[in-house]
Amino acid sequence: MFKKIVYFILLGVVAASCHGDYMDLGDKYSLGNRCLGHTNDAGIDVILIIGDIVKLDLNDSYIIAYQEVNPNYVDHDHFFSKEDERIHKYMSTHPHNYWIVDKKTVKVYGPLNKEAFDKSCDSLNINLTLKRVFK
């Protein structure tokens, strides 16, 4: 029970840090303070991609994003899962990341390098162009 309380407190702190510039992307998706979020069926905002999103595009099925990671932003001490730990370790050594979000299933692909991103876009038949956000 204590772990769940700590988890939700930390999630709230992270969510609060992702306010500021805000863009409603439709279908319960949003971009706030360069974090990509989704409001789930229970009405809870969930961060899908944390921080430093500088380019984005979307259609009815997918969101693609490009992230330039600030190495000082990557938290090396607090992970919610093994997957979080894997992502954070990758991001700490790879400052340029690409992401794909399947809007229907809320499945997140990433972080990806440019080659893996291009291959994933081809295999998923995604024809979008990344555009700078929050100029």
VEXDREN-2710 file (C-alpha; in Angstrom, 1 decimal):
% VEXDREN-2710
k/r/px/py/pz
1/MET/0.0/0.0/0.0
2/PHE/2.8/2.4/0.9
3/LYS/4.5/1.7/-2.5
4/LYS/1.2/2.6/-4.3
5/ILE/0.9/5.9/-2.4
6/VAL/4.5/6.8/-3.1
7/TYR/4.0/5.9/-6.8
8/PHE/1.0/8.2/-7.1
9/ILE/2.7/11.0/-5.3
10/LEU/5.7/10.7/-7.7
11/LEU/3.4/10.4/-10.7
12/GLY/1.7/13.6/-9.5
13/VAL/5.0/15.4/-9.2
14/VAL/6.1/14.3/-12.7
15/ALA/2.7/15.3/-14.1
16/ALA/2.8/18.7/-12.5
17/SER/6.2/19.3/-14.0
18/CYS/4.7/18.8/-17.5
19/HIS/2.6/21.9/-17.5
20/GLY/3.3/25.2/-19.1
21/ASP/3.1/25.3/-22.9
22/TYR/0.1/23.2/-23.8
23/MET/-1.3/21.8/-27.0
24/ASP/-4.5/19.7/-27.3
25/LEU/-3.8/17.0/-29.9
26/GLY/-7.3/15.5/-29.8
27/ASP/-8.4/12.0/-28.9
28/LYS/-7.4/12.6/-25.3
29/TYR/-3.8/13.3/-26.2
30/SER/-1.9/16.5/-25.3
31/LEU/1.5/18.0/-25.4
32/GLY/2.4/20.1/-22.3
33/ASN/5.8/21.4/-21.4
34/ARG/7.3/19.1/-24.1
35/CYS/5.7/16.0/-22.4
36/LEU/3.3/13.8/-24.4
37/GLY/0.3/12.8/-22.3
38/HIS/-2.9/10.8/-22.6
39/THR/-6.0/10.9/-20.5
40/ASN/-7.1/7.3/-19.9
41/ASP/-10.7/6.0/-19.6
42/ALA/-10.6/6.6/-15.9
43/GLY/-9.9/10.3/-16.5
44/ILE/-6.3/10.1/-15.2
45/ASP/-3.6/11.9/-17.2
46/VAL/-0.7/9.6/-18.0
47/ILE/2.6/10.8/-19.3
48/LEU/3.7/8.7/-22.3
49/ILE/6.9/10.5/-23.3
50/ILE/8.5/12.7/-20.7
51/GLY/10.2/15.9/-21.7
52/ASP/12.1/17.6/-24.4
53/ILE/9.8/16.8/-27.4
54/VAL/10.8/19.4/-30.0
55/LYS/9.1/18.0/-33.2
56/LEU/5.8/16.2/-33.6
57/ASP/3.2/15.2/-36.2
58/LEU/0.0/13.1/-36.0
59/ASN/-2.9/11.7/-38.0
60/ASP/-6.0/9.7/-36.9
61/SER/-3.9/6.6/-36.1
62/TYR/-0.4/7.7/-34.9
63/ILE/1.7/10.4/-33.2
64/ILE/5.3/10.6/-34.1
65/ALA/7.8/12.7/-32.0
66/TYR/11.4/13.7/-31.9
67/GLN/13.1/14.4/-28.6
68/GLU/16.3/16.2/-27.8
69/VAL/17.1/15.0/-24.3
70/ASN/18.7/17.3/-21.8
71/PRO/21.1/14.9/-19.9
72/ASN/20.5/16.9/-16.7
73/TYR/16.8/16.1/-17.0
74/VAL/17.2/12.3/-17.0
75/ASP/16.5/11.0/-13.5
76/HIS/18.9/8.1/-12.8
77/ASP/17.6/7.2/-9.3
78/HIS/13.9/6.8/-9.5
79/PHE/12.2/4.2/-11.7
80/PHE/8.6/2.9/-11.6
81/SER/9.5/-0.3/-13.5
82/LYS/12.3/-2.2/-15.3
83/GLU/11.0/-0.6/-18.6
84/ASP/11.4/2.9/-17.1
85/GLU/14.9/2.0/-16.0
86/ARG/15.7/0.7/-19.5
87/ILE/14.4/3.9/-21.2
88/HIS/16.2/6.3/-18.8
89/LYS/19.5/4.5/-19.2
90/TYR/19.1/4.6/-23.0
91/MET/18.1/8.3/-23.0
92/SER/21.1/9.2/-20.8
93/THR/23.5/8.1/-23.6
94/HIS/21.3/8.8/-26.6
95/PRO/20.2/12.5/-26.6
96/HIS/18.3/12.3/-30.0
97/ASN/15.3/10.0/-29.8
98/TYR/12.3/9.2/-32.0
99/TRP/8.9/7.9/-30.7
100/ILE/5.8/6.5/-32.3
101/VAL/2.4/6.3/-30.4
102/ASP/-0.4/4.1/-31.8
103/LYS/-3.4/6.3/-30.8
104/LYS/-5.9/3.5/-30.9
105/THR/-4.0/1.2/-28.6
106/VAL/-1.9/3.8/-26.7
107/LYS/1.1/1.6/-27.5
108/VAL/4.4/3.6/-27.4
109/TYR/7.4/2.6/-29.6
110/GLY/10.6/4.1/-28.4
111/PRO/13.0/5.6/-27.7
112/LEU/14.2/4.8/-31.2
113/ASN/17.2/5.9/-33.2
114/LYS/16.7/7.4/-36.7
115/GLU/17.2/4.1/-38.5
116/ALA/14.8/2.1/-36.3
117/PHE/12.3/5.0/-36.4
118/ASP/12.3/5.0/-40.3
119/LYS/12.0/1.2/-40.4
120/SER/9.1/1.3/-37.9
121/CYS/7.3/4.1/-39.9
122/ASP/7.7/2.0/-43.1
123/SER/6.4/-1.2/-41.5
124/LEU/3.5/0.7/-39.9
125/ASN/2.8/2.6/-43.1
126/ILE/3.1/6.0/-41.4
127/ASN/3.6/8.9/-43.8
128/LEU/4.0/11.9/-41.5
129/THR/6.6/14.7/-41.3
130/LEU/8.0/15.9/-38.0
131/LYS/7.4/19.6/-37.4
132/ARG/8.9/21.9/-34.7
133/VAL/6.5/22.6/-31.8
134/PHE/6.5/25.5/-29.4
135/LYS/8.8/27.8/-31.4
END
